[in-house]
Amino acid sequence: MKKLLLLAVVAAGLAGMMQSCKPENPDGGSTAAALTVAKKQRSLVVYHTATWCGPCGLYAMPEFKKLVAANDIDNIVPVDYHSSSSSRLVPMWTKSNNDTLFIAPFASQLLTTVSNLDPSTGQYSIPTFWLNNSLIGSSNIKLADIQNNATNANSIPVEIGVAASASASGQDLSIKYKLKAFAPEAGSDYYISAFIVEKSVTALQTVTGSGDVSTAHERVIRASALTNAAGAPVAFSTAASMTSPAVNAEVEKTISWKFSGIPQAVKDKYATFGLPWWNWNPANTGVVIAVWRKVNDTVKPYYLVNTVYADVK
């Protein structure tokens, strides 16, 4: 296990770092089609890793790849989350009218919620597997462990159901999501995340005993489709999608997002980072909508209640 500083610290150290699949989602399709919310509970699995982490490459990553290959998207939504700039796959963005690269602000927000963060030190360990609201394992995790934990988590009553779809036109992405309250927590507000993932990208991965190996990384979080008032990408919606909803209440919304590639001049400037720059390809893109209940916790204020995955059409 290696200790990392919080992403914000890494970003400061850089002094400057993109803005703005598997199977078809059973609730999804084109954003022109109507969405129907099933009374279905799914689990979000966040594999927290880094490309320079040898134990990640040797032990954890093979199990994550098995999870993706299991193709159980209607029960488990897996995402691959890189939090260190030296991981080469860390989410980045370019500020408008600026040629400087920044680590996307949403990355550190998500990290705080889905990591074994020690608030007193601002440190955490990798590799880890985070299922919904709990750390379930590290280098010793096995596919069966993840599946068993998801089975237990998915057996609870459905609090908020969610369906989603996504479609692309050129570099413009339209994401539609719909929520339905089945057994909402009284007086609670619900927020969403809208993460854009690259289904497969080849990059080096350090493997203990084998060095750096060219590897297909899957379901890599590349961007957030949500922004704050200043236009910076954020992990969680800045306003609640549902506020103290009654049973059977529904809400449907559409998010627009545009891919903005890194300019060649910036790529040249940061060539030493050895980054596999994100190449926009709708067929290799998916969207994850996660639903969170806001809770009274200063460190982890969002509690995951459901999620869904949709291929981009």
CORPE-V732639 format. One line per field, one symbol per residue. ss: DSSP state (A for helix, B for strand, O for the rest). A space follows every 10 residues. Layout:
# CORPE-V732639
ss = ???
This chain:
# CORPE-V732639
ss = OBBBBOAAAA AAAAOOOOOO OOOOOOOOOO OOOOOOOOOO OOBBBBBBBO OOOAAAAAAA AAAAAAAAAO OOOOOBBBBB BBOOAAAOOO OBBBOOOOOO BBBOAAAAAA AAAOOOOBOO OOBBBBOBBB BOOBBBBOOO OOAAAAAAAA AAAOOOOOOB BBBBBBBBBO OBBBBBBBBB BOOOOOOOBB BBBBBBBBBB BBBBBBBOOO BBBBBBBBBB BBBBOOBOOO OOBOOOOOOO OBBOOOOOOB BBBBBBBBOO OOOAAAAAAO AAAOOOOOOO OAAABBBBBB BBBBOOOOOO OBBBBBBBBB BBO
